[in-house]
Amino acid sequence: MFIKINGFFPVLIGSLCFLSSCSPGRPQQEGGEVATSDTLQIAAHPSFSGDSAYSYVAEQVAFGPRIPSTRAHSRCADYLFQALSKFCDTAMVQQGLDTTFDGTPLVMKNIIGSFNPTAKNRILLCAHWDTRPFADQDPAEPKALFDGANDGGSGVGVLLQLASIIKNSPLEHIGVDIVFFDAEDWGDPSGGVKNSYCLGSQYWANNPHVPGYKALYGVLLDMVGGKDALFAWEGNSLGRARELVFRIWNTAGKLGYGKHFINLDRGPILDDHIYVMGILGIPMVDIIQYDPNTSSRFASYWHTKADNMASVDAATLKAVGATLSALIYTENLQWKPR
């Protein structure tokens, strides 16, 4: 069943969609298509503090599980809006009503901040900020609540630190939009209900904060804080944003983070970027943790009570954040008038 949102129906993106959010795919090696990082030119860019990003994750977790329509969720929404208001040129909360796969009504809040809002050439940076309402992968307590420190909190922590960097080192030639998607993780674990995940990104893609919104490309962060985490190429990103995948991974390699960003096709995953690409046509890359040692291909603590601050590492947050910092400041220089 599809839930109608403000006159729009979330769409099924055909071959891009799969059974469940963050569902794993078969990894495949790819050879001969990635230029070595030695050939990549990176502009001077501000340094990125993994410790500050870690603090932003801890501040989210301190509110408790950020489950839509709960007090902790509402308080964290206020915190995120205030943070983006402090850093960005403009900030807003996009609020909507929806119903989950199990019939639970919820109020979802996408939180959006923009730099250089009138700039034509833009980059979209996203993460989801909500927490799954049950630890369904926890063998001992599958109905328990959990912190969602890595799954949800880590991507937001990186983007808050990046926002503080842009505030202090403004971009002259491009605009940046940061969107924290809500209601990403309250989906059907069986995969039987289509489009039950990523409700916030479906809402935003059908109702962008700027009518006719366009961006050069987007980057989605999901589970980017695990200790010694690996990030492999996500299949849908390769299909729709291949050059950008390689540019990001080569940038990471150039910065010395090749141990995290590995040249491996992990297969396709349903995540928020699917709806941004499918509905708005914006090419987008999903940076998401890959663990070859688990059946899920995610960390062993994924959707369990062990997804707490002990699962988050400042060094990994720095690897991801520094790579993004280099990416956007290099992009900014590319658009400098000659």
C-alpha positions as a Markdown table, in Angstrom:
| # | Residue | x | y | z |
|---|---|---|---|---|
| 1 | Met | 0.0 | 0.0 | 0.0 |
| 2 | Phe | 1.2 | 3.5 | -0.8 |
| 3 | Ile | 0.7 | 6.4 | 1.6 |
| 4 | Lys | -0.4 | 9.6 | 0.0 |
| 5 | Ile | 1.7 | 12.6 | 1.1 |
| 6 | Asn | 0.6 | 16.1 | 0.4 |
| 7 | Gly | -1.0 | 15.1 | -2.9 |
| 8 | Phe | 1.9 | 12.9 | -4.0 |
| 9 | Phe | 2.4 | 9.2 | -3.9 |
| 10 | Pro | 5.9 | 7.8 | -3.2 |
| 11 | Val | 7.0 | 6.0 | -6.3 |
| 12 | Leu | 8.6 | 2.6 | -6.8 |
| 13 | Ile | 11.8 | 3.3 | -8.7 |
| 14 | Gly | 11.8 | 0.1 | -10.7 |
| 15 | Ser | 15.1 | -1.7 | -10.8 |
| 16 | Leu | 16.6 | 0.7 | -8.3 |
| 17 | Cys | 14.5 | -0.6 | -5.3 |
| 18 | Phe | 15.0 | -3.7 | -3.3 |
| 19 | Leu | 13.3 | -5.6 | -0.5 |
| 20 | Ser | 14.5 | -3.7 | 2.6 |
| 21 | Ser | 16.3 | -0.6 | 3.6 |
| 22 | Cys | 20.1 | -1.1 | 3.6 |
| 23 | Ser | 19.6 | -4.6 | 2.2 |
| 24 | Pro | 23.0 | -6.1 | 1.3 |
| 25 | Gly | 24.1 | -7.0 | -2.2 |
| 26 | Arg | 26.8 | -9.4 | -3.5 |
| 27 | Pro | 30.2 | -7.8 | -3.6 |
| 28 | Gln | 32.1 | -7.8 | -6.9 |
| 29 | Gln | 35.6 | -6.7 | -7.6 |
| 30 | Glu | 36.0 | -4.1 | -10.4 |
| 31 | Gly | 39.3 | -3.5 | -12.1 |
| 32 | Gly | 40.7 | -1.1 | -14.6 |
| 33 | Glu | 38.1 | 1.7 | -14.1 |
| 34 | Val | 39.5 | 3.7 | -11.2 |
| 35 | Ala | 42.2 | 6.2 | -11.9 |
| 36 | Thr | 44.9 | 6.1 | -9.2 |
| 37 | Ser | 44.6 | 8.8 | -6.6 |
| 38 | Asp | 48.0 | 10.1 | -7.7 |
| 39 | Thr | 46.4 | 11.7 | -10.7 |
| 40 | Leu | 43.8 | 13.6 | -8.7 |
| 41 | Gln | 44.2 | 17.3 | -7.9 |
| 42 | Ile | 42.7 | 18.3 | -4.6 |
| 43 | Ala | 42.3 | 22.0 | -3.6 |
| 44 | Ala | 43.4 | 23.4 | -0.3 |
| 45 | His | 40.7 | 22.7 | 2.2 |
| 46 | Pro | 40.0 | 23.1 | 6.0 |
| 47 | Ser | 41.0 | 20.3 | 8.3 |
| 48 | Phe | 38.3 | 18.2 | 9.8 |
| 49 | Ser | 38.0 | 17.3 | 13.5 |
| 50 | Gly | 36.9 | 13.8 | 14.1 |
| 51 | Asp | 36.7 | 14.6 | 17.9 |
| 52 | Ser | 34.2 | 17.4 | 17.2 |
| 53 | Ala | 32.1 | 15.1 | 15.0 |
| 54 | Tyr | 32.2 | 12.5 | 17.7 |
| 55 | Ser | 30.8 | 15.1 | 20.2 |
| 56 | Tyr | 28.0 | 15.9 | 17.9 |
| 57 | Val | 27.1 | 12.2 | 17.7 |
| 58 | Ala | 27.2 | 12.0 | 21.5 |
| 59 | Glu | 24.9 | 15.0 | 21.9 |
| 60 | Gln | 22.3 | 13.3 | 19.7 |
| 61 | Val | 22.5 | 10.0 | 21.6 |
| 62 | Ala | 22.1 | 11.9 | 24.9 |
| 63 | Phe | 18.5 | 12.7 | 23.9 |
| 64 | Gly | 17.7 | 9.0 | 23.8 |
| 65 | Pro | 16.5 | 7.0 | 20.8 |
| 66 | Arg | 15.2 | 9.4 | 18.1 |
| 67 | Ile | 12.0 | 7.6 | 17.2 |
| 68 | Pro | 9.5 | 9.8 | 15.3 |
| 69 | Ser | 6.7 | 11.2 | 17.4 |
| 70 | Thr | 8.5 | 10.8 | 20.7 |
| 71 | Arg | 9.8 | 13.4 | 23.1 |
| 72 | Ala | 13.4 | 12.5 | 22.5 |
| 73 | His | 12.8 | 12.9 | 18.7 |
| 74 | Ser | 11.2 | 16.3 | 19.2 |
| 75 | Arg | 14.0 | 17.6 | 21.5 |
| 76 | Cys | 16.7 | 16.3 | 19.1 |
| 77 | Ala | 14.9 | 18.0 | 16.2 |
| 78 | Asp | 15.1 | 21.3 | 18.0 |
| 79 | Tyr | 18.8 | 20.8 | 18.7 |
| 80 | Leu | 19.5 | 20.0 | 15.0 |
| 81 | Phe | 17.6 | 22.9 | 13.8 |
| 82 | Gln | 19.3 | 25.3 | 16.2 |
| 83 | Ala | 22.7 | 23.9 | 15.1 |
| 84 | Leu | 22.0 | 24.4 | 11.4 |
| 85 | Ser | 20.6 | 27.8 | 12.2 |
| 86 | Lys | 23.9 | 28.7 | 13.8 |
| 87 | Phe | 26.1 | 27.4 | 11.0 |
| 88 | Cys | 24.1 | 27.9 | 7.8 |
| 89 | Asp | 22.8 | 31.0 | 6.0 |
| 90 | Thr | 19.2 | 29.6 | 6.2 |
| 91 | Ala | 17.6 | 26.7 | 8.1 |
| 92 | Met | 14.2 | 25.2 | 8.2 |
| 93 | Val | 12.2 | 22.2 | 9.5 |
| 94 | Gln | 10.0 | 20.5 | 6.9 |
| 95 | Gln | 7.2 | 18.7 | 8.7 |
| 96 | Gly | 4.9 | 16.1 | 7.4 |
| 97 | Leu | 2.5 | 13.4 | 8.4 |
| 98 | Asp | 2.8 | 9.7 | 7.4 |
| 99 | Thr | 1.9 | 6.2 | 8.4 |
| 100 | Thr | 4.4 | 3.4 | 8.9 |
| 101 | Phe | 4.2 | -0.1 | 7.4 |
| 102 | Asp | 2.6 | -1.3 | 10.7 |
| 103 | Gly | 0.0 | 1.4 | 10.7 |
| 104 | Thr | 1.6 | 3.7 | 13.2 |
| 105 | Pro | 0.9 | 7.4 | 12.4 |
| 106 | Leu | 3.9 | 9.6 | 12.8 |
| 107 | Val | 5.0 | 13.2 | 12.5 |
| 108 | Met | 8.3 | 13.4 | 10.6 |
| 109 | Lys | 10.7 | 16.3 | 10.4 |
| 110 | Asn | 13.3 | 16.8 | 7.7 |
| 111 | Ile | 15.8 | 19.4 | 8.9 |
| 112 | Ile | 17.5 | 21.5 | 6.2 |
| 113 | Gly | 20.3 | 24.0 | 6.2 |
| 114 | Ser | 21.7 | 25.9 | 3.2 |
| 115 | Phe | 24.8 | 27.8 | 2.4 |
| 116 | Asn | 24.8 | 30.4 | -0.5 |
| 117 | Pro | 21.1 | 29.7 | -1.1 |
| 118 | Thr | 21.0 | 31.8 | -4.3 |
| 119 | Ala | 23.9 | 30.0 | -5.9 |
| 120 | Lys | 22.9 | 28.1 | -9.0 |
| 121 | Asn | 25.5 | 25.3 | -8.7 |
| 122 | Arg | 24.8 | 23.3 | -5.6 |
| 123 | Ile | 25.9 | 20.2 | -3.7 |
| 124 | Leu | 23.5 | 18.1 | -1.6 |
| 125 | Leu | 24.7 | 16.5 | 1.6 |
| 126 | Cys | 22.4 | 14.2 | 3.5 |
| 127 | Ala | 22.0 | 11.7 | 6.3 |
| 128 | His | 19.1 | 10.3 | 8.2 |
| 129 | Trp | 18.7 | 11.3 | 11.9 |
| 130 | Asp | 16.0 | 9.0 | 13.2 |
| 131 | Thr | 16.4 | 5.7 | 15.1 |
| 132 | Arg | 14.8 | 2.4 | 14.3 |
| 133 | Pro | 12.1 | 1.8 | 16.9 |
| 134 | Phe | 13.1 | -1.8 | 17.6 |
| 135 | Ala | 16.4 | -3.7 | 17.7 |
| 136 | Asp | 15.2 | -6.4 | 15.4 |
| 137 | Gln | 18.7 | -7.8 | 14.7 |
| 138 | Asp | 19.4 | -8.3 | 18.4 |
| 139 | Pro | 19.1 | -12.0 | 19.2 |
| 140 | Ala | 18.5 | -11.4 | 22.9 |
| 141 | Glu | 16.1 | -8.4 | 22.7 |
| 142 | Pro | 14.7 | -7.8 | 19.3 |
| 143 | Lys | 12.0 | -5.5 | 20.6 |
| 144 | Ala | 14.3 | -3.3 | 22.6 |
| 145 | Leu | 15.1 | 0.3 | 21.9 |
| 146 | Phe | 18.7 | 1.3 | 21.0 |
| 147 | Asp | 20.8 | 4.4 | 20.7 |
| 148 | Gly | 21.4 | 4.4 | 17.0 |
| 149 | Ala | 24.8 | 6.0 | 17.5 |
| 150 | Asn | 26.3 | 4.8 | 14.2 |
| 151 | Asp | 23.1 | 4.1 | 12.3 |
| 152 | Gly | 21.8 | 7.6 | 12.2 |
| 153 | Gly | 23.9 | 9.6 | 14.6 |
| 154 | Ser | 27.3 | 9.3 | 12.8 |
| 155 | Gly | 26.3 | 10.8 | 9.4 |
| 156 | Val | 24.6 | 13.7 | 11.1 |
| 157 | Gly | 27.7 | 14.2 | 13.3 |
| 158 | Val | 30.0 | 14.4 | 10.3 |
| 159 | Leu | 27.7 | 16.9 | 8.5 |
| 160 | Leu | 27.3 | 19.2 | 11.6 |
| 161 | Gln | 31.1 | 19.4 | 11.9 |
| 162 | Leu | 31.3 | 20.1 | 8.1 |
| 163 | Ala | 28.7 | 22.8 | 8.5 |
| 164 | Ser | 30.8 | 24.5 | 11.2 |
| 165 | Ile | 33.8 | 24.3 | 8.8 |
| 166 | Ile | 31.9 | 26.0 | 6.0 |
| 167 | Lys | 30.6 | 28.7 | 8.4 |
| 168 | Asn | 34.2 | 29.6 | 9.2 |
| 169 | Ser | 35.6 | 29.0 | 5.7 |
| 170 | Pro | 32.9 | 30.2 | 3.3 |
| 171 | Leu | 32.4 | 28.8 | -0.1 |
| 172 | Glu | 32.3 | 31.5 | -2.7 |
| 173 | His | 31.3 | 29.8 | -5.9 |
| 174 | Ile | 28.9 | 27.0 | -5.0 |
| 175 | Gly | 26.0 | 26.4 | -2.7 |
| 176 | Val | 25.6 | 23.5 | -0.3 |
| 177 | Asp | 22.4 | 22.1 | 1.1 |
| 178 | Ile | 22.4 | 19.8 | 4.2 |
| 179 | Val | 19.3 | 17.7 | 4.7 |
| 180 | Phe | 18.7 | 15.5 | 7.7 |
| 181 | Phe | 16.1 | 13.0 | 6.6 |
| 182 | Asp | 13.6 | 11.7 | 9.1 |
| 183 | Ala | 11.8 | 8.3 | 9.2 |
| 184 | Glu | 14.4 | 6.4 | 7.2 |
| 185 | Asp | 14.5 | 3.4 | 9.5 |
| 186 | Trp | 10.9 | 2.5 | 10.4 |
| 187 | Gly | 10.4 | 0.1 | 7.6 |
| 188 | Asp | 9.1 | -3.5 | 7.1 |
| 189 | Pro | 11.9 | -5.9 | 8.1 |
| 190 | Ser | 10.3 | -8.6 | 5.9 |
| 191 | Gly | 10.5 | -6.5 | 2.8 |
| 192 | Gly | 6.9 | -7.2 | 2.0 |
| 193 | Val | 5.7 | -3.6 | 2.1 |
| 194 | Lys | 7.2 | -1.6 | -0.7 |
| 195 | Asn | 8.6 | 1.9 | 0.0 |
| 196 | Ser | 8.2 | 1.4 | 3.7 |
| 197 | Tyr | 11.6 | 2.8 | 4.5 |
| 198 | Cys | 13.0 | 6.2 | 3.7 |
| 199 | Leu | 9.8 | 8.1 | 4.3 |
| 200 | Gly | 11.5 | 11.4 | 5.0 |
| 201 | Ser | 13.5 | 11.3 | 1.8 |
| 202 | Gln | 10.4 | 10.3 | -0.2 |
| 203 | Tyr | 8.6 | 13.3 | 1.2 |
| 204 | Trp | 11.4 | 15.7 | 0.5 |
| 205 | Ala | 12.0 | 14.4 | -3.0 |
| 206 | Asn | 8.3 | 14.9 | -3.8 |
| 207 | Asn | 8.3 | 18.2 | -2.0 |
| 208 | Pro | 11.8 | 19.8 | -2.2 |
| 209 | His | 12.4 | 22.8 | 0.1 |
| 210 | Val | 13.0 | 24.8 | -3.1 |
| 211 | Pro | 10.6 | 24.2 | -6.0 |
| 212 | Gly | 12.4 | 22.8 | -8.9 |
| 213 | Tyr | 15.4 | 22.0 | -6.8 |
| 214 | Lys | 18.5 | 21.0 | -8.7 |
| 215 | Ala | 22.0 | 20.0 | -7.6 |
| 216 | Leu | 25.2 | 19.0 | -9.3 |
| 217 | Tyr | 25.2 | 15.9 | -7.2 |
| 218 | Gly | 24.5 | 14.6 | -3.7 |
| 219 | Val | 26.3 | 12.5 | -1.1 |
| 220 | Leu | 24.5 | 10.4 | 1.5 |
| 221 | Leu | 26.2 | 9.3 | 4.7 |
| 222 | Asp | 24.8 | 6.3 | 6.5 |
| 223 | Met | 26.7 | 4.3 | 9.2 |
| 224 | Val | 30.0 | 6.2 | 8.8 |
| 225 | Gly | 31.4 | 6.0 | 12.3 |
| 226 | Gly | 32.3 | 2.4 | 13.0 |
| 227 | Lys | 35.8 | 1.6 | 14.2 |
| 228 | Asp | 38.0 | 0.5 | 11.3 |
| 229 | Ala | 34.9 | 0.7 | 9.1 |
| 230 | Leu | 35.1 | -0.2 | 5.4 |
| 231 | Phe | 33.3 | 1.7 | 2.7 |
| 232 | Ala | 32.8 | -0.1 | -0.6 |
| 233 | Trp | 31.1 | 1.1 | -3.8 |
| 234 | Glu | 27.3 | 0.9 | -3.5 |
| 235 | Gly | 25.7 | -0.6 | -6.6 |
| 236 | Asn | 23.0 | 2.1 | -7.3 |
| 237 | Ser | 25.6 | 4.8 | -6.8 |
| 238 | Leu | 27.7 | 3.1 | -9.4 |
| 239 | Gly | 24.8 | 2.9 | -11.8 |
| 240 | Arg | 23.8 | 6.6 | -11.5 |
| 241 | Ala | 26.8 | 8.5 | -10.2 |
| 242 | Arg | 29.8 | 6.3 | -11.3 |
| 243 | Glu | 32.2 | 9.1 | -11.9 |
| 244 | Leu | 31.4 | 10.7 | -8.5 |
| 245 | Val | 31.9 | 7.4 | -6.7 |
| 246 | Phe | 35.4 | 7.1 | -8.2 |
| 247 | Arg | 36.2 | 10.8 | -7.5 |
| 248 | Ile | 35.2 | 10.3 | -3.8 |
| 249 | Trp | 37.2 | 7.1 | -3.4 |
| 250 | Asn | 40.2 | 8.6 | -5.1 |
| 251 | Thr | 40.0 | 11.7 | -2.9 |
| 252 | Ala | 40.0 | 9.4 | 0.2 |
| 253 | Gly | 43.0 | 7.5 | -1.2 |
| 254 | Lys | 44.9 | 10.7 | -1.9 |
| 255 | Leu | 44.3 | 11.8 | 1.7 |
| 256 | Gly | 45.5 | 8.5 | 3.1 |
| 257 | Tyr | 42.2 | 6.9 | 3.9 |
| 258 | Gly | 42.3 | 4.1 | 1.4 |
| 259 | Lys | 42.2 | 1.6 | 4.2 |
| 260 | His | 38.6 | 2.7 | 4.8 |
| 261 | Phe | 37.5 | 3.4 | 1.2 |
| 262 | Ile | 38.1 | 0.2 | -0.7 |
| 263 | Asn | 37.7 | -0.5 | -4.4 |
| 264 | Leu | 35.0 | -3.1 | -4.2 |
| 265 | Asp | 31.4 | -3.2 | -5.6 |
| 266 | Arg | 29.3 | -4.3 | -2.7 |
| 267 | Gly | 26.1 | -4.5 | -4.7 |
| 268 | Pro | 22.9 | -2.3 | -4.5 |
| 269 | Ile | 21.3 | -1.1 | -1.3 |
| 270 | Leu | 18.0 | 0.6 | -0.8 |
| 271 | Asp | 18.6 | 3.9 | 1.0 |
| 272 | Asp | 17.6 | 7.5 | 0.9 |
| 273 | His | 19.6 | 8.3 | -2.2 |
| 274 | Ile | 17.3 | 6.0 | -4.3 |
| 275 | Tyr | 14.4 | 8.4 | -4.0 |
| 276 | Val | 16.5 | 11.5 | -4.6 |
| 277 | Met | 17.9 | 10.0 | -7.8 |
| 278 | Gly | 14.6 | 8.4 | -8.9 |
| 279 | Ile | 12.3 | 11.4 | -8.3 |
| 280 | Leu | 14.6 | 14.4 | -8.7 |
| 281 | Gly | 17.2 | 12.9 | -11.1 |
| 282 | Ile | 20.1 | 14.1 | -8.9 |
| 283 | Pro | 23.1 | 11.7 | -9.1 |
| 284 | Met | 24.0 | 10.6 | -5.6 |
| 285 | Val | 26.5 | 8.5 | -3.8 |
| 286 | Asp | 25.8 | 6.5 | -0.7 |
| 287 | Ile | 28.8 | 6.2 | 1.6 |
| 288 | Ile | 27.7 | 3.3 | 3.9 |
| 289 | Gln | 29.6 | 0.8 | 6.0 |
| 290 | Tyr | 30.5 | -2.6 | 4.6 |
| 291 | Asp | 31.5 | -5.6 | 6.7 |
| 292 | Pro | 32.4 | -8.7 | 4.7 |
| 293 | Asn | 32.3 | -10.8 | 7.9 |
| 294 | Thr | 28.5 | -10.6 | 8.6 |
| 295 | Ser | 25.5 | -11.9 | 6.7 |
| 296 | Ser | 24.0 | -8.5 | 6.5 |
| 297 | Arg | 27.2 | -7.0 | 5.2 |
| 298 | Phe | 26.8 | -4.3 | 7.9 |
| 299 | Ala | 28.4 | -4.2 | 11.3 |
| 300 | Ser | 27.6 | -6.9 | 13.8 |
| 301 | Tyr | 25.9 | -4.3 | 16.0 |
| 302 | Trp | 23.6 | -3.1 | 13.2 |
| 303 | His | 20.0 | -2.7 | 14.6 |
| 304 | Thr | 21.0 | -4.1 | 18.0 |
| 305 | Lys | 21.5 | -2.6 | 21.4 |
| 306 | Ala | 25.2 | -2.6 | 20.8 |
| 307 | Asp | 24.8 | 0.4 | 18.4 |
| 308 | Asn | 25.9 | 2.9 | 21.1 |
| 309 | Met | 28.7 | 5.3 | 21.5 |
| 310 | Ala | 31.1 | 2.4 | 21.9 |
| 311 | Ser | 30.5 | 1.6 | 18.3 |
| 312 | Val | 31.6 | 5.0 | 17.1 |
| 313 | Asp | 35.2 | 6.0 | 16.4 |
| 314 | Ala | 36.5 | 9.6 | 15.9 |
| 315 | Ala | 39.2 | 8.4 | 13.5 |
| 316 | Thr | 36.6 | 6.9 | 11.1 |
| 317 | Leu | 34.4 | 10.1 | 11.4 |
| 318 | Lys | 37.5 | 12.1 | 10.4 |
| 319 | Ala | 38.3 | 9.9 | 7.4 |
| 320 | Val | 34.8 | 10.5 | 6.0 |
| 321 | Gly | 34.6 | 14.2 | 7.0 |
| 322 | Ala | 38.0 | 15.0 | 5.6 |
| 323 | Thr | 37.1 | 13.3 | 2.4 |
| 324 | Leu | 33.9 | 15.4 | 2.1 |
| 325 | Ser | 35.7 | 18.6 | 3.0 |
| 326 | Ala | 38.3 | 18.0 | 0.2 |
| 327 | Leu | 35.5 | 17.1 | -2.2 |
| 328 | Ile | 33.5 | 20.3 | -1.7 |
| 329 | Tyr | 36.3 | 22.7 | -1.5 |
| 330 | Thr | 37.8 | 21.3 | -4.7 |
| 331 | Glu | 34.4 | 21.6 | -6.3 |
| 332 | Asn | 34.2 | 25.2 | -5.2 |
| 333 | Leu | 37.5 | 26.0 | -6.9 |
| 334 | Gln | 36.4 | 24.3 | -10.1 |
| 335 | Trp | 33.5 | 26.9 | -10.4 |
| 336 | Lys | 35.8 | 29.9 | -9.7 |
| 337 | Pro | 35.4 | 32.3 | -12.7 |
| 338 | Arg | 38.4 | 32.2 | -14.9 |
